[in-house]
Amino acid sequence: MEPPNQLRYSFGPFVLDPAERLLLRDNQPVHLPLKAFETLLALVEQKGHVVEKVELLNRVWPNTFVEEATLAQNIFTLRKVLADDGNGQEYIETIPRRGYRFVARVEVGAGTSLTGPQERLRVVRVGTFVVGMIALAAVWIGWTRFRIHGGTFDVHRPHAVGTNIDGTRNSAAYEAYLQGRYFWNQRTEEAYRKALPYFEDAIREDPSYAQAYAGLADTYALLGSLANSVLPRSEAMPEARRAAVRALELDETLAEAHTSLAFVKMQYDRDWKVAEREYKRAIELNPGYATAHHWYAYLLMAEGRAEEALVQIQLARESDPVSVVINSDVGEMYYYAHQFDRAIEHYRKTLEMDPHFLPAYWQIAAAYVHTKRYSDALEALQQAEIVGGKRPETTAWMGYVYAVSGQRSEAERRLKELEELSKHRSDLTEPISLVYAGLGQTDRMFASVQKACDERTGSVILLKVNPLLDSLHSDPRYIKTVRCLGLTPQ
């Protein structure tokens, strides 16, 4: 007796079959983690309507406490799987502070018994596990264990799945990788701490997973590029290099791995020629990889090639228009190109996208200073304290703004706070130098900047084009520090 037809949903090249827990693209099965599938089904069933985050959490993880980050990771997974233009936004729309909406046109029809390639991901029901099915064997390679839940299956540490997604056939490795990238993209010290174990879990699940090594490299690299209390730069950057090299050993054609290595070569090794070669190789391999364009823009700006840098950062934004950090760094490129009004415009757009993105407050404050809008700069930094608490970067920028706006006693108070904190932390050389600059203590400022260069501090690579030093280009100490970076002075 034939089973009754079930509803199936068609959108673009995809067919979603709820009864079989199956997603097809062009009649070929697409692997999705079970929770990602359930999230997609919930959105498609309410197509055109906002599905609140709370509703999604309760439906996909009933009677279980799950953070919103896990839901966001599922949405990220879906966008990556559904995307044909690099971001998947044509299917799932984010409704800020509320939830998500499935916006593509959906046709609802009756399903039929699965045949052909659809049979490969057929739901395994209790008592019907058929070992000899050729189609099933083509998908599930090696030993796999199943846990049966209500007539459908959930994979427990699968060794292989039917579709290779981002370089692995192991869905547990892939999910850990996506979770790591989710936290990595938040660009905070706390988020980097959370990202590291996810990438390590992905590597344990699949030791040949080059993407996971690249993610690990990127996390160590960005952790090492900022003032942090987690891991000294001298330890973080070599770890980043090792992970990037391992990723390339596993897959020389992986754009992400070339980009990871390029970042270390640029930020830590100061090997500008090799870094540029690696960035170009990454872009050649994957012209749509936003991070390659993004970080290449910093190399070009550091060398004083502002027009080229602006081209690359715009290419990054075109590749990933919803990236908060890239949108913010479009503003930063305009700042270092001395186009302060345009920088402010982009920082404002970034803060509209994410009012909690802390670096945008520091950067917009810097741009306000150069347009003599000191009260706006202080207001932005006060908001940064509300959003991110008492951080040394915020304190340093406050000290600088107070100093250049004539409030010397307030500036000296911030400097004292930083100097006291530096007794317990060795990563504050550059923030302290910023306050020295504002106070006009040029000797102490250059001594700190030289120390930061010797320590291979990250953002000091942009010293050559830093607007704060425009009046000091003829100073021998400026020339010496630029040469310390392996660059040619202006």
C-alpha positions in Angstrom: 0.0 0.0 0.0 1.4 3.4 -1.0 1.9 5.9 1.9 -0.3 9.0 1.7 1.1 12.1 0.1 2.6 14.7 2.4 3.1 18.4 1.8 6.4 19.6 0.3 7.7 23.1 0.0 9.5 24.4 -3.2 11.5 27.6 -3.3 14.2 28.5 -5.9 16.1 25.3 -6.7 15.1 23.7 -3.4 12.5 21.3 -2.2 11.8 20.8 1.5 10.2 17.5 2.5 9.1 17.6 6.2 8.0 14.0 6.3 11.4 12.7 5.2 13.4 15.4 7.0 15.0 16.1 3.6 16.2 19.1 1.7 16.9 18.8 -2.0 18.7 21.1 -4.4 18.1 20.4 -8.1 16.8 17.0 -7.0 20.0 16.2 -5.1 20.1 15.8 -1.3 21.7 18.5 0.7 23.0 17.6 4.2 21.7 19.7 7.0 22.1 19.2 10.8 18.8 18.2 12.3 18.3 21.4 14.3 19.1 23.5 11.2 16.5 21.5 9.3 13.9 22.1 12.0 14.7 25.8 12.0 14.3 26.0 8.2 11.0 24.2 8.4 9.6 26.5 11.1 10.5 29.5 8.9 9.2 28.1 5.6 5.9 27.0 7.3 5.3 30.7 8.2 6.7 32.1 5.0 6.3 35.9 4.7 5.8 36.3 8.5 8.2 37.2 11.3 9.0 34.2 13.5 10.1 35.5 16.9 13.3 34.2 18.3 11.5 32.9 21.4 9.1 30.9 19.2 12.0 29.4 17.2 13.9 28.5 20.4 10.8 26.8 22.0 10.0 24.9 18.8 13.5 23.7 17.8 14.7 23.1 21.4 11.6 22.3 23.5 12.1 22.2 27.2 15.8 23.0 26.8 17.7 26.2 27.7 19.6 27.3 24.6 21.3 30.7 24.1 20.4 32.9 21.1 23.9 32.3 19.8 22.9 28.7 19.0 19.9 29.9 17.0 22.1 32.5 15.2 24.5 29.7 14.3 21.6 27.7 12.8 20.6 30.7 10.7 24.2 31.1 9.6 24.3 27.5 8.5 21.1 27.8 6.5 22.2 31.0 4.8 25.5 29.2 3.8 23.7 26.2 2.5 21.0 28.1 0.7 23.2 30.9 -0.7 23.8 31.2 -4.4 25.2 34.7 -4.1 27.4 34.4 -1.1 25.1 35.5 1.7 21.7 33.8 1.4 19.8 36.9 2.2 17.3 36.3 -0.6 15.8 33.5 1.6 16.1 34.5 5.2 15.7 38.1 6.5 16.8 39.2 9.9 14.4 41.3 11.8 16.5 43.2 14.4 15.7 42.4 18.0 12.8 40.2 17.0 13.5 37.2 14.8 13.6 36.0 11.2 11.4 35.9 8.2 11.5 33.6 5.2 11.1 36.0 2.3 11.4 33.8 -0.9 8.4 32.7 -2.9 7.3 29.2 -1.7 5.0 26.8 -3.6 3.3 24.1 -1.5 2.5 20.8 -3.1 1.9 17.1 -2.3 4.9 14.9 -1.9 5.4 11.4 -3.3 7.4 8.4 -2.5 11.1 9.1 -2.7 13.0 7.6 -5.6 16.4 8.1 -7.2 18.9 10.3 -5.3 16.2 11.3 -2.8 16.3 7.7 -1.5 19.9 8.3 -0.2 18.8 10.4 2.8 15.6 8.5 3.5 14.7 8.7 7.2 15.7 5.5 8.9 12.8 4.2 11.0 12.9 1.8 13.9 13.3 -1.8 12.6 13.8 -0.8 9.0 17.6 -0.2 8.8 18.4 -1.9 5.4 22.2 -2.5 5.3 22.3 -3.5 1.6 20.7 -0.5 0.0 23.2 0.8 -2.6 21.8 4.3 -2.5 22.1 4.5 1.3 25.7 3.2 1.2 26.6 5.9 -1.3 25.8 8.5 1.4 26.7 7.0 4.7 30.3 5.7 4.3 31.9 3.9 7.2 30.5 3.1 10.6 27.6 5.3 11.8 25.4 5.1 14.8 21.9 6.4 15.0 19.6 7.5 17.8 16.0 7.1 17.0 13.6 9.8 18.0 9.9 9.6 17.2 10.4 7.7 13.9 13.2 9.9 12.6 16.9 9.9 13.2 19.6 12.1 14.7 23.2 11.3 13.8 25.5 10.7 16.7 29.0 11.7 15.8 28.7 10.7 12.1 32.0 9.7 10.3 30.6 10.7 6.9 27.6 12.4 5.4 26.4 12.6 1.9 27.5 16.1 1.0 30.9 17.6 1.6 30.2 21.0 3.3 33.2 23.4 3.8 35.7 20.6 3.5 34.3 17.9 5.8 31.8 15.1 5.7 31.5 15.1 9.5 28.4 17.0 10.5 29.6 17.3 14.2 32.9 18.9 12.9 31.0 21.2 10.7 28.6 22.4 13.4 31.5 23.0 15.8 33.3 25.0 13.0 30.2 27.1 12.4 29.8 27.8 16.1 33.5 28.9 16.2 33.0 31.2 13.2 29.9 32.7 14.9 31.9 33.8 17.9 35.0 34.7 15.9 32.8 37.2 13.9 31.8 39.0 17.1 35.4 40.4 17.3 35.7 40.6 21.1 38.1 39.1 23.5 35.4 37.1 25.2 34.1 35.8 21.9 37.6 34.7 20.8 37.9 32.7 24.0 34.6 31.0 23.2 35.6 30.3 19.6 38.9 28.5 20.2 37.4 25.3 21.8 34.8 25.0 19.0 37.6 25.0 16.4 39.5 22.5 18.5 36.4 20.3 18.8 36.0 20.4 15.0 39.6 19.3 14.5 39.2 16.5 17.0 36.1 15.3 15.1 37.9 15.5 11.7 41.7 15.9 11.9 41.8 16.5 8.2 39.4 19.5 8.3 41.5 22.3 6.8 38.7 24.9 7.3 38.8 24.3 11.0 42.6 24.9 11.2 42.1 28.1 9.2 39.4 29.2 11.7 41.7 28.3 14.6 44.5 30.3 12.9 42.2 33.3 12.5 41.1 33.3 16.1 44.6 33.1 17.5 45.6 35.8 15.0 42.9 38.3 16.0 43.3 37.5 19.7 47.0 38.3 19.3 46.3 41.5 17.4 44.5 43.3 20.2 45.2 44.1 23.8 43.9 41.1 25.7 44.3 39.4 29.0 44.0 35.9 27.6 47.1 35.0 25.7 50.3 37.0 25.1 50.8 38.1 21.5 54.2 36.2 21.5 52.2 33.0 22.0 49.1 33.7 20.1 50.7 34.6 16.7 53.0 31.6 16.5 49.9 29.4 17.3 48.1 31.2 14.4 51.0 30.5 12.1 51.1 26.8 12.9 47.4 26.4 12.4 47.5 28.3 9.0 50.5 26.2 7.8 48.7 23.0 8.8 45.5 24.1 6.9 47.6 24.6 3.8 49.3 21.2 4.2 45.8 19.7 4.2 44.5 21.8 1.3 46.7 24.2 -0.6 43.7 25.4 -2.6 41.9 26.8 0.5 41.6 30.5 0.2 40.9 30.9 3.9 44.2 29.3 4.8 46.2 31.6 2.5 44.4 34.5 4.1 45.2 33.3 7.6 48.9 32.9 6.8 48.9 36.3 5.1 47.5 38.0 8.2 50.3 36.5 10.4 52.9 37.5 7.9 51.6 41.1 7.8 50.8 41.7 11.5 53.5 39.7 13.2 56.3 38.7 10.8 56.1 42.0 8.9 57.0 40.1 5.8 55.0 42.4 3.5 56.0 40.7 0.2 55.0 37.2 1.3 51.8 38.6 2.9 50.7 40.3 -0.3 51.5 37.2 -2.3 49.3 35.1 0.0 46.4 37.6 -0.1 46.6 37.6 -3.9 46.7 33.8 -4.0 43.6 33.7 -1.7 41.7 36.1 -4.0 42.7 34.1 -7.0 41.4 30.9 -5.5 38.2 32.5 -4.2 37.4 36.1 -5.5 34.3 36.2 -3.3 36.1 35.5 0.0 35.4 38.7 1.8 38.0 38.3 4.5 40.8 38.1 1.9 39.8 41.5 0.5 39.2 42.9 4.0 42.6 42.1 5.4 44.4 42.8 2.1 43.0 46.4 2.4 45.0 46.8 5.7 48.2 45.8 4.0 47.7 48.2 1.2 46.8 51.0 3.7 49.7 50.3 5.9 52.0 50.7 2.9 50.4 54.0 2.0 48.5 52.7 -1.0 45.2 54.3 0.0 43.3 54.1 -3.3 44.0 50.4 -3.7 43.0 49.8 0.0 39.7 51.5 -0.6 39.0 49.3 -3.6 39.7 46.1 -1.6 37.6 47.1 1.4 34.7 47.9 -0.9 35.1 44.5 -2.6 35.0 42.9 0.9 31.8 44.8 1.6 30.2 43.7 -1.7 31.1 40.1 -0.9 29.6 40.3 2.6 27.3 43.3 2.9 25.8 42.3 6.2 29.2 41.9 8.0 29.3 44.4 10.9 33.1 44.4 11.2 33.6 44.9 7.4 31.1 47.8 7.4 32.9 49.3 10.3 36.3 48.9 8.7 35.1 50.6 5.5 34.9 53.6 7.9 38.4 52.9 9.2 39.9 52.8 5.7 38.3 56.2 5.0 39.7 57.4 8.3 43.3 56.4 7.4 42.7 57.9 4.0 42.0 61.2 5.8 38.4 61.2 4.5 36.9 61.8 8.0 33.3 62.7 7.0 32.9 59.6 5.0 34.4 57.6 7.8 31.9 59.0 10.2 29.1 58.1 7.8 30.1 54.5 7.7 30.6 54.2 11.4 27.1 55.5 12.0 25.7 52.9 9.6 27.7 50.2 11.4 26.2 51.3 14.8 22.7 51.2 13.3 23.4 47.6 12.3 24.8 46.7 15.7 24.7 49.2 18.6 26.9 46.9 20.6 29.9 46.8 18.2 32.5 48.4 20.4 35.3 49.2 17.9 33.0 51.4 16.0 32.7 53.7 19.0 36.4 54.1 19.3 36.8 54.7 15.6 34.1 57.2 15.2 35.5 59.1 18.2 38.8 59.4 16.4 37.1 60.7 13.3 35.1 63.2 15.3 38.4 64.5 16.8 39.7 65.3 13.3 36.6 67.3 12.6 36.9 69.2 15.9 33.7 67.6 17.3 35.1 66.8 20.7 31.7 66.6 22.5 30.5 64.1 19.9 33.7 62.1 20.4 33.3 62.0 24.2 29.6 61.1 23.8 30.6 58.1 21.6 33.2 57.0 24.2 30.7 57.3 27.1 28.4 55.1 25.1 31.3 52.6 24.6 31.7 52.4 28.3 28.0 51.6 28.7 28.2 48.9 26.0 31.5 47.4 26.8 32.4 48.4 30.3 35.7 49.8 31.4 38.1 48.7 28.7 41.7 50.1 28.2 41.0 51.1 24.6 38.0 53.2 25.7 40.0 54.7 28.6 42.9 55.6 26.2 40.6 57.3 23.7 38.9 59.2 26.4 42.3 60.4 27.7 43.3 61.5 24.2 40.0 63.4 23.5 40.1 65.1 26.9 43.7 66.1 26.2 43.2 67.6 22.7 40.0 69.4 23.8 41.9 71.1 26.7 40.7 69.1 29.6 44.1 68.1 30.8 43.3 67.0 34.3 40.7 64.5 33.0 43.3 63.2 30.5 45.9 62.7 33.1 43.5 60.8 35.3 42.9 58.4 32.4 46.6 58.1 31.9 47.1 57.2 35.5 44.4 54.5 35.3 46.2 52.9 32.3 49.7 53.1 33.9 48.3 51.5 37.0 46.7 48.7 35.0 49.9 48.2 33.0 51.6 47.0 36.2 49.5 43.8 35.9 49.3 43.7 32.1 52.0 43.9 29.5 49.8 44.6 26.5 48.9 48.2 27.0 51.9 50.0 25.4 50.0 51.3 22.5 46.9 52.6 24.4 49.2 54.5 26.7 51.0 56.0 23.8 47.7 57.4 22.6 47.2 59.5 25.7 50.9 60.6 25.6 50.2 61.9 22.1 47.1 63.8 23.2 49.0 65.4 26.0 51.8 66.5 23.7 54.4 64.3 25.5 56.1 63.5 22.3 59.2 61.9 23.8 57.2 59.5 25.9 54.8 58.8 23.0 57.6 57.8 20.6 59.3 55.7 23.2 56.0 53.8 23.7 55.4 53.5 20.0 58.9 52.2 19.4 58.3 49.7 22.3 55.0 48.6 20.6 56.8 48.1 17.3 59.5 46.0 19.0 56.7 44.0 20.7 55.1 43.6 17.3 51.8 45.0 18.5 49.1 44.7 15.9 47.6 48.0 14.9 50.9 49.8 15.0 51.3 48.6 11.4 49.2 51.5 10.4 51.5 54.1 12.0 52.8 55.3 8.7 49.4 56.7 7.7 48.0 57.5 11.1 46.4 60.9 11.0 47.4 61.5 14.6 51.1 61.7 13.5 50.6 63.9 10.4 52.6 66.8 11.9 55.5 64.5 12.9 56.5 63.0 9.6 59.8 64.8 9.5 60.7 63.7 13.1 63.6 61.2 13.0 61.8 59.1 15.6 58.8 58.7 13.3 61.0 57.7 10.4 62.8 55.2 12.7 59.5 53.6 13.8 58.2 53.3 10.3 61.4 51.6 9.3 61.0 49.3 12.3 57.8 48.1 10.6 59.7 47.3 7.4 58.0 50.1 5.6 59.3 53.2 3.7 58.4 56.5 5.5 56.1 59.0 3.8 
